[in-house]
Amino acid sequence: LIVSFKPFKTFIFDLDGTLWRWSKLNEGAKEVVSKLQKRGRFVYFLTNNTVLSRSGFVQKLRDFGINTDERHVMTAGYAAARFLAANGIEDVYAIGERGLLEELDKAGVKVSDRAKAVLLSTDRNLTFGKIAAAATLLKKGARFFATGKGLWWDLGSEKVPAEGFLIPSLENLTGAKAEVLGKPSDVFRQTMVKELSLYPEDTILIGDDTKSDIVLGARCGFKTALMLGGETTEKEARDAKGAEKPDTIIRELKELIAGV
Ligand SMILES: [Mg+2]
């Protein structure tokens, strides 16, 4: 149980459902981040959303009046692209939107329909042709990666099915097994630990999803707070077990700055 957030030096926020509902900041988000920064706390942002690249998310945060830069934002698309490049995977068949393609390009990973690896993310322009191309490569033995296994993305005015819904279908169809590179995977955790300056004992992670955010925080040795109103209900959070159980539950972001 967490009595006060005052002792924490580092605050890590999930974006969708926690800091914003895509097109609208959650109540108090801007004031909370700004106050934490003014009081000398380190503030980082995490997301499995790949609609935008890391620099795209920085811009989106700034458009909302939240001051940050790329060194304080970690995304599944960035972690995935860096992982592929670091493992000598020079080309990949990618299902995803512009943000993901930008990260692959920046990491020097080419997109090809003859690649020996498939990277699955959320794609609002998904077609049968793309599924068939990915399945064909997987059937031939291509490695199977996914940016996450979430089932829904909350994009404000629209709630869209996310990459997670396709993973079991492609696995059943091809026998390939997907390796997740976004939250809460080891790849994401290691990229975070390597690139962000983190002191686990002084860090709290705030997220709306026990299965991705809270598990990631627990695996990193952080304290965790579940923000209500997003993916996980209060009952689910209270009933959660093991790494999925948050240290505390908050109803609004302003609770984080009480006494800070
Ligand atoms: Mg979220």
Residues whose N, C-alpha, C, O or C-beta is under 5 A from the ligand:
A	BS01	MG	D14 L15 D16 G17 T18 D208 D209
